[in-house]
């Protein structure tokens, strides 16, 4: 009996021999449903070893991705329009799938000619953006909605997998820079496999779960924020519009209905069956909190934060009067006697003309920053001024920030967050 892998290889050979795609489309679709995505690159590699060129197989990758896209459309359903965050995620995985396959093909092509390293290198250098955009959006915008509902194991597992994929891409780039052909091929295949594995997990587990659990208001909130992090080789359309009120994770009660659970992927239901869900019931807005653009703080917390920020902060209002300063680690001392004082009187007379010029240019919108740096004994001090503007762009005053950057200037290499602190 002919295996599905052999059937797929035979179809790819027919394409290679010039048979029209339309005649083979249905056969392709049926076979692709029965073959795990991670096996596709392996089959294509076998074809290369049988004499079909990488260029020809690259064309087949396009066909595979096209069929993959049709399959996704069936998975997503007609209720996920272009521009919806979930649609964008699927389309990014479409591009990641194609890149993973092309990456694998380039690896096999290295044996024929070392010059083929150039296209491999060009593609590999694009791959870190998967982590910067696609994975980061999931970690920062999507995972909090699951965590709020008490589903913490899934985000934690996927984040680890994201980091594994980031690491494999980094190792691939390192091997390319070292020009070790054997290691390049090994690291390319590892990166390709990790990328495909991640696509499979997201399309079959994460995205169906999000589609079932998240309300329209939650998707609206995600859409409002995702542009800031960017996308991998796609640009969302403006087709999706919603009048729903944005709903952030901290605004949810975090409850999941039994009907929702019944519609989740089997992998998720298995995880949920092993533990009692404990939704996050933390109350974000407390009595007495001051609502800010990106959070809620009590007056005591605000005061403590300013006292803790390293360096000095001074705010001069629109009347050019000193209205506020913080004092942790200042190089230039401030006392309460400066409050209400015209800022011009806080500087040596010989520099007042420059102070006035900067403030006037800030007020008129002709300048967005001013910076100075000076040596004070053994310390190197960096001083910056920024105009502070209201929601409508009106000038509210000027912020002065001073900081001893002596240690910062001397930093080299890397120090990760969890590395042991020096005592």
C-alpha positions as CSV (number, residue, x, y, z in Angstrom):
1,X,0.0,0.0,0.0
2,X,1.4,3.4,-1.0
3,X,1.9,5.7,2.0
4,X,0.6,9.2,2.2
5,X,4.2,10.5,2.1
6,X,4.8,8.6,-1.2
7,X,1.5,10.0,-2.6
8,X,2.6,13.5,-1.8
9,X,6.0,13.0,-3.3
10,X,4.3,11.7,-6.5
11,X,2.1,14.8,-6.6
12,X,5.1,17.1,-6.2
13,X,6.8,15.2,-9.0
14,X,3.8,15.8,-11.3
15,X,4.0,19.5,-10.5
16,X,7.7,19.4,-11.3
17,X,6.8,17.7,-14.7
18,X,4.5,20.6,-15.5
19,X,1.0,19.3,-14.6
20,X,-1.4,22.1,-13.7
21,X,-1.9,22.9,-10.1
22,X,-5.7,23.1,-10.4
23,X,-5.9,19.5,-11.5
24,X,-4.0,18.4,-8.4
25,X,-5.5,20.8,-5.8
26,X,-8.1,18.5,-4.2
27,X,-5.6,15.6,-4.0
28,X,-3.1,18.0,-2.3
29,X,-5.7,19.2,0.2
30,X,-6.7,15.7,1.2
31,X,-3.1,14.6,1.6
32,X,-2.0,17.6,3.6
33,X,-4.7,17.1,6.1
34,X,-3.3,13.6,6.8
35,X,0.4,14.5,7.0
36,X,1.8,16.3,10.0
37,X,3.2,19.8,9.0
38,X,6.6,18.9,10.4
39,X,7.0,16.1,7.9
40,X,6.5,18.3,4.8
41,X,10.1,19.8,4.9
42,X,11.5,16.3,5.3
43,X,9.6,15.0,2.3
44,X,10.8,18.0,0.2
45,X,14.3,17.3,1.4
46,X,14.0,13.7,0.1
47,X,12.9,15.1,-3.3
48,X,16.0,17.2,-3.4
49,X,18.1,14.2,-2.8
50,X,16.3,12.5,-5.7
51,X,17.4,15.2,-8.1
52,X,14.6,17.9,-8.0
53,X,16.2,21.4,-7.7
54,X,15.7,23.7,-4.7
55,X,14.2,26.3,-7.1
56,X,11.5,23.9,-8.2
57,X,10.7,22.8,-4.7
58,X,10.6,26.4,-3.6
59,X,7.7,26.8,-6.1
60,X,6.1,23.8,-4.5
61,X,6.4,25.6,-1.1
62,X,4.3,28.4,-2.6
63,X,1.6,25.8,-3.5
64,X,1.8,24.2,-0.1
65,X,1.4,27.6,1.6
66,X,-1.5,28.5,-0.7
67,X,-3.2,25.2,0.3
68,X,-2.2,25.8,3.9
69,X,-3.9,29.2,3.7
70,X,-7.1,27.6,2.4
71,X,-7.0,25.2,5.2
72,X,-6.6,28.0,7.7
73,X,-9.6,29.8,6.1
74,X,-11.7,26.7,6.9
75,X,-10.3,26.6,10.4
76,X,-10.9,30.3,11.1
77,X,-14.4,30.4,9.6
78,X,-16.1,33.2,7.9
79,X,-16.5,35.1,11.1
80,X,-12.9,36.3,11.3
81,X,-12.5,39.1,8.8
82,X,-9.2,40.5,7.6
83,X,-7.8,43.0,10.0
84,X,-9.0,41.1,13.0
85,X,-6.0,40.3,15.3
86,X,-6.7,36.5,15.1
87,X,-6.7,36.7,11.3
88,X,-3.4,38.6,11.4
89,X,-1.8,35.9,13.6
90,X,-2.9,33.2,11.2
91,X,-1.5,35.1,8.2
92,X,1.8,35.6,10.0
93,X,2.0,31.9,10.6
94,X,1.4,31.5,6.9
95,X,4.6,33.5,6.2
96,X,6.5,31.7,9.0
97,X,5.6,28.3,7.4
98,X,6.9,29.4,4.1
99,X,10.1,30.8,5.5
100,X,10.7,27.6,7.5
101,X,10.3,25.5,4.4
102,X,12.6,27.7,2.3
103,X,15.1,27.7,5.1
104,X,15.2,23.9,5.1
105,X,15.6,23.9,1.3
106,X,18.5,26.3,1.5
107,X,20.2,24.0,4.1
108,X,20.1,21.0,1.7
109,X,21.3,23.2,-1.2
110,X,24.6,24.0,0.7
111,X,26.0,20.6,-0.3
112,X,25.7,21.5,-3.9
113,X,27.4,24.9,-3.7
114,X,28.7,27.0,-0.8
115,X,27.6,30.1,-2.7
116,X,24.1,29.1,-1.7
117,X,24.9,30.4,1.8
118,X,24.0,33.9,0.7
119,X,20.3,33.4,0.3
120,X,20.2,31.4,3.4
121,X,21.9,34.1,5.3
122,X,19.6,36.8,3.9
123,X,16.5,34.8,5.1
124,X,18.0,33.9,8.4
125,X,18.7,37.5,9.2
126,X,15.0,38.2,8.9
127,X,13.9,35.5,11.3
128,X,14.6,37.3,14.7
129,X,11.7,39.6,13.8
130,X,9.4,36.6,14.4
131,X,10.3,36.8,18.1
132,X,10.2,40.6,18.2
133,X,6.8,40.9,16.6
134,X,4.7,37.8,16.4
135,X,5.8,36.0,19.6
136,X,6.0,39.3,21.6
137,X,2.4,40.3,20.7
138,X,1.2,36.9,21.9
139,X,3.1,37.1,25.2
140,X,2.2,40.7,26.0
141,X,-1.3,41.0,24.5
142,X,-2.9,37.5,24.3
143,X,-1.5,35.5,27.2
144,X,-2.9,38.0,29.9
145,X,-6.4,37.1,28.8
146,X,-5.8,33.4,29.4
147,X,-4.0,34.0,32.7
148,X,-6.9,36.2,34.0
149,X,-9.1,33.2,33.4
150,X,-6.8,30.9,35.4
151,X,-5.3,29.3,32.4
152,X,-1.6,29.7,33.2
153,X,0.1,26.5,32.1
154,X,-0.6,27.1,28.4
155,X,1.0,30.6,28.2
156,X,3.9,29.4,30.3
157,X,4.6,26.5,28.0
158,X,4.2,28.4,24.8
159,X,6.5,31.2,26.1
160,X,9.2,28.6,26.8
161,X,8.7,27.3,23.3
162,X,9.0,30.8,21.9
163,X,12.3,31.3,23.7
164,X,13.5,28.0,22.4
165,X,12.7,29.1,18.9
166,X,14.4,32.4,19.4
167,X,17.5,30.6,20.7
168,X,17.7,28.3,17.7
169,X,17.4,31.2,15.3
170,X,20.2,33.0,17.3
171,X,22.4,29.8,17.1
172,X,21.7,29.6,13.4
173,X,22.9,33.2,12.8
174,X,26.0,32.5,15.0
175,X,26.9,29.4,12.9
176,X,26.5,31.4,9.7
177,X,28.9,34.0,11.0
178,X,31.4,31.3,11.8
179,X,30.9,29.8,8.3
180,X,30.9,26.2,9.6
181,X,28.9,24.5,6.8
182,X,28.1,21.4,8.7
183,X,26.9,23.3,11.7
184,X,24.9,25.7,9.5
185,X,23.0,22.9,8.0
186,X,22.3,21.3,11.4
187,X,21.2,24.7,13.0
188,X,19.1,25.5,10.0
189,X,17.1,22.3,10.2
190,X,16.7,22.8,14.0
191,X,15.4,26.4,13.5
192,X,13.1,25.3,10.7
193,X,11.6,22.5,12.8
194,X,11.1,24.8,15.8
195,X,9.3,27.4,13.7
196,X,7.0,24.8,12.2
197,X,6.3,23.2,15.5
198,X,5.4,26.6,16.9
199,X,3.0,27.2,14.0
200,X,1.3,23.9,14.6
201,X,0.9,24.6,18.3
202,X,-0.5,28.0,17.8
203,X,-2.9,27.2,14.9
204,X,-4.3,24.0,16.5
205,X,-4.2,24.9,20.2
206,X,-3.7,28.6,21.1
207,X,-5.8,30.3,18.4
208,X,-8.9,28.0,18.6
209,X,-8.8,28.6,22.4
210,X,-8.6,32.3,22.1
211,X,-11.4,32.3,19.5
212,X,-13.7,30.5,21.9
213,X,-12.9,32.4,25.0
214,X,-12.2,36.1,24.0
215,X,-15.1,38.5,23.5
216,X,-15.2,41.2,20.8
217,X,-14.3,43.9,23.3
218,X,-11.2,42.0,24.2
219,X,-10.2,41.7,20.6
220,X,-10.8,45.5,20.2
221,X,-8.4,46.2,23.0
222,X,-5.8,43.9,21.4
223,X,-6.2,45.6,18.0
224,X,-5.6,49.0,19.6
225,X,-2.3,47.9,21.0
226,X,-0.8,45.5,18.5
227,X,0.6,48.1,16.0
228,X,3.1,49.2,18.6
229,X,4.8,45.8,18.5
230,X,4.6,45.3,14.8
231,X,4.0,42.3,12.6
232,X,6.0,39.6,10.7
233,X,5.8,40.2,7.0
234,X,2.1,41.1,7.0
235,X,0.1,44.3,7.4
236,X,-3.4,44.1,8.8
237,X,-6.1,45.6,6.7
238,X,-8.7,48.1,8.0
239,X,-11.6,45.9,7.1
240,X,-12.5,44.8,10.6
241,X,-14.4,47.5,12.5
242,X,-16.1,47.1,15.8
243,X,-18.2,49.4,18.1
244,X,-17.5,47.2,21.1
245,X,-15.9,48.8,24.1
246,X,-12.3,47.8,24.6
247,X,-11.9,45.3,27.4
248,X,-8.6,44.8,29.1
249,X,-7.6,41.7,31.2
250,X,-7.8,43.5,34.5
251,X,-11.4,44.4,33.7
252,X,-12.5,40.7,33.4
253,X,-14.1,38.5,36.0
254,X,-12.2,35.6,34.5
255,X,-15.0,33.1,34.5
256,X,-15.2,30.3,31.9
257,X,-18.6,28.6,31.2
258,X,-19.0,24.9,30.8
259,X,-20.1,25.4,27.2
260,X,-16.9,27.3,26.4
261,X,-14.8,24.5,28.0
262,X,-16.6,21.9,25.9
263,X,-15.6,23.8,22.7
264,X,-11.9,24.1,23.5
265,X,-9.2,21.9,21.8
266,X,-8.7,18.5,23.4
267,X,-5.2,19.5,24.6
268,X,-6.6,22.4,26.6
269,X,-9.5,20.3,28.0
270,X,-7.0,17.7,29.2
271,X,-5.0,20.4,31.0
272,X,-8.1,21.9,32.6
273,X,-9.3,18.5,33.7
274,X,-6.2,18.1,35.9
275,X,-6.7,21.2,38.0
276,X,-9.3,23.5,39.3
277,X,-9.3,26.8,37.6
278,X,-8.5,29.7,39.8
279,X,-9.3,33.0,37.9
280,X,-7.3,36.0,38.8
281,X,-9.6,38.2,40.9
282,X,-7.1,41.0,41.6
283,X,-8.9,44.4,41.7
284,X,-7.0,46.9,39.7
285,X,-8.7,50.2,40.6
286,X,-8.8,50.9,44.4
287,X,-10.6,53.6,46.2
288,X,-8.5,56.8,46.1
289,X,-6.5,55.7,43.1
290,X,-5.7,58.4,40.5
291,X,-6.4,57.1,36.9
292,X,-3.4,57.7,34.6
293,X,-3.1,57.0,30.9
294,X,-1.6,53.6,31.5
295,X,-2.5,52.6,35.0
296,X,-3.9,53.5,38.4
297,X,-1.8,54.8,41.4
298,X,-2.4,56.2,44.8
299,X,-0.9,59.5,45.7
300,X,1.4,57.7,48.1
301,X,2.6,55.4,45.4
302,X,3.2,58.3,43.0
303,X,5.3,60.2,45.6
304,X,7.3,57.0,46.4
305,X,7.9,56.3,42.7
306,X,9.4,59.8,42.1
307,X,11.5,59.4,45.3
308,X,12.9,56.1,44.0
309,X,13.7,57.0,40.3
310,X,17.5,57.3,40.1
311,X,18.6,60.8,39.2
312,X,16.8,64.1,39.5
313,X,13.6,65.2,37.9
314,X,12.3,68.8,37.9
315,X,9.1,70.1,36.4
316,X,8.8,73.8,35.3
317,X,5.2,74.8,34.6
318,X,3.9,76.9,31.7
319,X,4.6,80.0,33.7
320,X,8.2,79.1,33.9
321,X,7.9,78.4,37.7
322,X,9.5,75.4,39.4
323,X,6.5,73.3,40.5
324,X,8.0,69.9,41.5
325,X,11.3,68.1,41.9
326,X,12.4,64.6,43.1
327,X,15.6,64.0,45.0
328,X,17.0,60.5,44.8
329,X,20.6,60.6,43.6
330,X,20.6,64.2,42.4
331,X,23.9,65.7,41.4
332,X,22.5,69.3,41.7
333,X,20.8,69.8,45.0
334,X,17.3,71.1,45.3
335,X,15.4,72.2,48.5
336,X,11.8,73.2,49.0
337,X,12.8,76.9,48.8
338,X,13.1,76.5,45.0
339,X,9.3,75.7,44.6
340,X,7.5,78.6,42.9
341,X,10.7,80.2,41.9
342,X,11.1,81.5,38.3
343,X,13.4,78.9,36.6
344,X,15.5,81.8,35.3
345,X,16.6,82.6,38.9
346,X,17.7,79.0,39.3
347,X,20.6,79.3,36.8
348,X,23.7,81.5,36.6
349,X,22.9,84.9,34.9
350,X,25.3,84.1,32.1
351,X,23.2,81.1,31.0
352,X,19.7,82.6,31.4
353,X,19.5,83.6,27.7
354,X,20.0,80.0,26.7
355,X,17.3,78.8,29.2
356,X,14.9,81.4,27.8
357,X,15.6,80.3,24.2
358,X,15.0,76.6,25.0
359,X,11.8,77.3,26.9
360,X,10.5,79.5,24.1
361,X,11.3,77.0,21.4
362,X,9.5,74.3,23.5
363,X,6.5,76.5,23.9
364,X,6.4,77.3,20.1
365,X,6.8,73.6,19.1
366,X,10.2,74.3,17.4
367,X,12.1,71.9,19.6
368,X,11.3,68.5,21.2
369,X,14.4,68.1,23.4
370,X,17.6,69.7,24.6
371,X,20.5,67.8,26.1
372,X,23.8,68.6,27.8
373,X,26.6,66.5,29.5
374,X,29.3,67.7,31.9
375,X,32.0,66.2,34.0
376,X,31.6,66.7,37.8
377,X,34.7,65.4,39.5
378,X,34.9,61.7,38.5
379,X,31.2,61.6,37.6
380,X,29.7,62.1,34.1
381,X,26.3,63.8,34.3
382,X,23.7,63.7,31.5
383,X,21.1,66.5,31.6
384,X,18.0,66.5,29.3
385,X,15.0,68.8,28.9
386,X,11.7,67.8,27.3
387,X,8.5,69.9,26.6
388,X,5.5,68.5,28.4
389,X,2.3,68.7,26.4
390,X,-1.4,68.0,27.1
391,X,-3.8,65.8,25.1
392,X,-4.4,68.5,22.5
393,X,-0.7,69.4,22.2
394,X,-0.9,72.4,24.4
395,X,2.3,73.4,26.2
396,X,2.1,72.5,30.0
397,X,5.8,73.0,30.9
398,X,9.2,71.5,30.8
399,X,10.7,68.4,32.3
400,X,14.4,68.4,33.4
401,X,16.1,65.0,33.9
402,X,19.6,64.7,35.3
403,X,21.4,61.4,35.7
404,X,24.9,60.2,36.6
405,X,25.7,57.9,33.7
406,X,29.3,57.1,34.7
407,X,28.5,53.4,35.2
408,X,26.2,53.3,32.2
409,X,29.0,54.5,29.9
410,X,31.3,51.7,31.0
411,X,28.8,48.9,30.5
412,X,29.8,46.1,28.0
413,X,28.5,42.7,26.9
414,X,25.2,41.5,28.5
415,X,23.8,40.8,31.9
416,X,20.5,38.9,31.9
417,X,17.6,39.7,34.3
418,X,18.0,36.5,36.4
419,X,21.7,36.5,36.7
420,X,23.1,36.7,40.3
421,X,23.5,40.3,41.6
422,X,26.9,41.3,42.9
423,X,26.8,41.8,46.7
